[in-house]
Amino acid sequence: MVGGGYIGLEVAEALRNLGKRVLLFEMMPHVLPTTFDEDMAKLIHDELIKNGVELHLNEKVVGFRGVNGHVNKVITEKGEYNIDKVVMGVGVKPDVDLAVKAGARLGETGAVWVNEYMETSVPNVYAAGDVAETWSLITGKRMYVALAPPANKMGQVAGANAVKGRFLKFPGVLGTAVTKVFSLYVARTGLTERQAREEGFKPVSTTIKARTTAHYYPGGVQVNIKMIIDESSGRVLGVQVIGPDKIIAGYIDVAAALIGKGATIDDFFFADLSYSPPTAPIWHPLITAARVLSKGKY
Amino acid sequence: MVGGGYIGLEVAEALRNLGKRVLLFEMMPHVLPTTFDEDMAKLIHDELIKNGVELHLNEKVVGFRGVNGHVNKVITEKGEYNIDKVVMGVGVKPDVDLAVKAGARLGETGAVWVNEYMETSVPNVYAAGDVAETWSLITGKRMYVALAPPANKMGQVAGANAVKGRFLKFPGVLGTAVTKVFSLYVARTGLTERQAREEGFKPVSTTIKARTTAHYYPGGVQVNIKMIIDESSGRVLGVQVIGPDKIIAGYIDVAAALIGKGATIDDFFFADLSYSPPTAPIWHPLITAARVLSKGKY
């Protein structure tokens, strides 16, 4: 497997489940390099290794070799490996040919430029989904995010406006995403700590371990939550959650709902989230993370 | 079991799990009468009956009879029933004696009046938790909500302000709650449709069925979601979710997070919630409910 993004991890899992030997090559220092911070990605590395994936990080694939039209070697900067098949999952590129032929302008990300009505630069031509550029709800900056939920909503906006005129506005995205890596669920929304720094914020973060149930309730598991805030404003910029229970998809959705409304750690602390012993600890893990970041305010 | 509130349902389940015959008496037409609408409560009735609870709705208990100090009959308005033990779970009343002795004023709900700093009417006396009154984040009206998460937060606010002066403000509650009834998880936040009408809103609601996973992914189950909005403003007033998967606690938390920030159905529709086949359908069930209520806008 070449590439440690969402698709790379999902394919690696599927192939291991079929009993295949799997080598995973990622040129960056950790998997999910653009969507998770390294400290959280290490939990995924442990899970991959535990499940027999041979992890090759910091190792750029530079070529392949084969005989009779069949590949049998991967060549990296560090060595050569005998293999039978190669799956490449090295990112998504928008297919802009049709839009370019129609005269539509491309944005700074290389995807089709659209405004909040999903109008391209050509009158009466709309673009939506994996072909179109979008923008961050946090920074306002142009982004290219090829994920299904915003694609569907952009399509809805484009369709409604195409029929009714300027009717719906697309507000932007947080890049909220979740996937399953063997027995772990991994989810994220907003900016990573590295991205927050690159965007000029002064990020502060905490990484906590929390249980998914009251401490005495059977069946609870431990999950890891990283929360990143802007130090000066207390605004929550991003959250990453990893743990062996799909309930963490709910955690990331709560975080996305709040971050999308510009929430601070105060808003997280006072969010009236549910509690019952089988479903959550009394202090919801997101609230606990906000408390830690409040430096004793809560 | 006398009383079909959260405690009544939990005790009924525990006793059935011990193999006991259980009669559940509720004077109102449905269980959870103050926190769920009747249409949703009916799903809980089905689950109780399926699990052998003998459900007596619209049936007020008026007395008990016994011999030698041991109860052996429940008397209701409709009849008499032989029983061995009685558990009463008929609401929560704040124990205000100490506060009253200290001269603290009681609020309209009968609990100790406090302001947003958790100060009582007596200088330097604070109250928090099940003894104190709170208020609705939606209507601003005084409420008495004896639930653990707001109790803990009120305690945090009271403690911080007692030490540091007026430092933290408690914003109010939505009455977010979740419990487990046999194999169902039932959760709610905000106003019920009946409460919304009583509060002077013009509520419109929808009740949808949705799956917890992509349609082709194994292990998904069907859940029921009711969403109540104010017709004129589109503001979401309340959500109720019932289904056989604890992931619905996440749904109610997302709803609570958004409603707490005054969200409309537009905010629900555009919330950047996560998607992956094992954890959610592409259109998150809350987004689908918002779409239905948008009457073709989305």
Interface residues (C-beta under 8 A of the other chain):
Chain A: L137 L147 A148 P149 P150 N152 K153 Q156 A160 L168 F170 P171 V173 L174 G175 T176 A177 V178 T179 K180 Y185 A187 T189 K246 I247 A249 G250 Y251 I252 D253 V254 A256 A257 L258 G260 K261 A263 D267 F269 F270 A271 D272 L273 S274 Y275 S276 P278 T279 A280 I282 W283 H284 K297 Y298
Chain B: L137 L147 A148 P149 P150 N152 K153 Q156 A160 L168 F170 P171 V173 L174 G175 T176 A177 V178 T179 K180 Y185 A187 T189 K246 I247 A249 G250 Y251 I252 D253 V254 A256 A257 L258 G260 K261 A263 D267 F269 F270 A271 D272 L273 S274 Y275 S276 P278 T279 A280 I282 W283 H284 K297 Y298
